[in-house]
Amino acid sequence: MNPADEVRRADEASSNAADDASDTHRFRALIRERIADADQQIERLTSNIRDVDESRRDVVTDDEHDPEGTTATLERAGDVAILSGLRATRADLEAALARLDEGTYGTCENCVRPIPVARLEVRPGARLCVACASKPARR
């Protein structure tokens, strides 16, 4: 192996979040914090959806002719979509905790190269490196 390859490999290894016990501890705390945030948002949105549903049960509405009915329907649909995304994010974070436990956190699931620490700090649930995540999905 030539010296440039050795330097590149050393840089890649140092950018892998799972290489160091302190990084592992730091990312475990970050992931748990993000899960707690997601749980709070999920609870808030679930409560909002429940409140809208309960208020609409008490009133017979005709969305076509009731200006507030359409707004409530759109608001509920938006909350449901956001809730779905939050649940997916939470599942990704739970999977990231499992990867930490397995010792595979910070490794791209596609190319098996290290995921840069900077990416994991922004997206701690990331399963792919930037290059693999940027590739178009196959249909």
RARACOR-V653055 format. One record per residue. N is the residue number from 1. PSI is psi in degrees with one decimal (NA if undefined). Layout:
N_PSI ; N_PSI
This chain:
1_135.7 ; 2_161.5 ; 3_-36.2 ; 4_-40.3 ; 5_-38.3 ; 6_-42.4 ; 7_-44.0 ; 8_-44.8 ; 9_-38.3 ; 10_-41.3 ; 11_-43.2 ; 12_-43.7 ; 13_-38.2 ; 14_-20.5 ; 15_-2.5 ; 16_121.8 ; 17_-24.8 ; 18_2.1 ; 19_-27.4 ; 20_138.3 ; 21_-37.0 ; 22_-36.6 ; 23_-40.7 ; 24_-45.4 ; 25_-43.4 ; 26_-44.8 ; 27_-33.7 ; 28_-43.8 ; 29_-42.4 ; 30_-43.7 ; 31_-44.2 ; 32_-38.3 ; 33_-44.6 ; 34_-36.6 ; 35_-43.8 ; 36_-41.8 ; 37_-44.8 ; 38_-41.6 ; 39_-41.6 ; 40_-44.2 ; 41_-39.1 ; 42_-44.4 ; 43_-43.3 ; 44_-46.8 ; 45_-39.8 ; 46_-41.4 ; 47_-43.4 ; 48_-45.4 ; 49_-43.3 ; 50_-43.2 ; 51_-43.8 ; 52_-44.6 ; 53_-43.4 ; 54_-40.6 ; 55_-31.4 ; 56_-24.4 ; 57_-32.8 ; 58_-18.7 ; 59_130.7 ; 60_117.7 ; 61_152.8 ; 62_97.9 ; 63_-30.2 ; 64_-34.4 ; 65_-10.2 ; 66_109.3 ; 67_-33.7 ; 68_-25.9 ; 69_-42.9 ; 70_-43.3 ; 71_-44.9 ; 72_-39.7 ; 73_-44.9 ; 74_-40.4 ; 75_-43.6 ; 76_-43.3 ; 77_-40.7 ; 78_-43.8 ; 79_-40.5 ; 80_-40.9 ; 81_-44.1 ; 82_-41.4 ; 83_-41.5 ; 84_-43.8 ; 85_-40.4 ; 86_-39.6 ; 87_-38.3 ; 88_-42.4 ; 89_-43.0 ; 90_-42.0 ; 91_-39.8 ; 92_-40.0 ; 93_-39.6 ; 94_-41.1 ; 95_-35.3 ; 96_-39.2 ; 97_-41.0 ; 98_-40.3 ; 99_-35.9 ; 100_-45.5 ; 101_-36.1 ; 102_-14.6 ; 103_15.7 ; 104_2.2 ; 105_137.6 ; 106_5.3 ; 107_129.0 ; 108_130.2 ; 109_-15.1 ; 110_-57.9 ; 111_-7.8 ; 112_20.9 ; 113_160.2 ; 114_142.2 ; 115_128.1 ; 116_142.5 ; 117_-41.1 ; 118_-39.3 ; 119_-43.2 ; 120_-29.7 ; 121_-34.2 ; 122_-41.8 ; 123_79.3 ; 124_-15.4 ; 125_5.9 ; 126_133.8 ; 127_-16.4 ; 128_150.3 ; 129_170.4 ; 130_-44.1 ; 131_-46.0 ; 132_-37.0 ; 133_-24.7 ; 134_-15.8 ; 135_140.2 ; 136_142.5 ; 137_142.0 ; 138_145.7 ; 139_NA
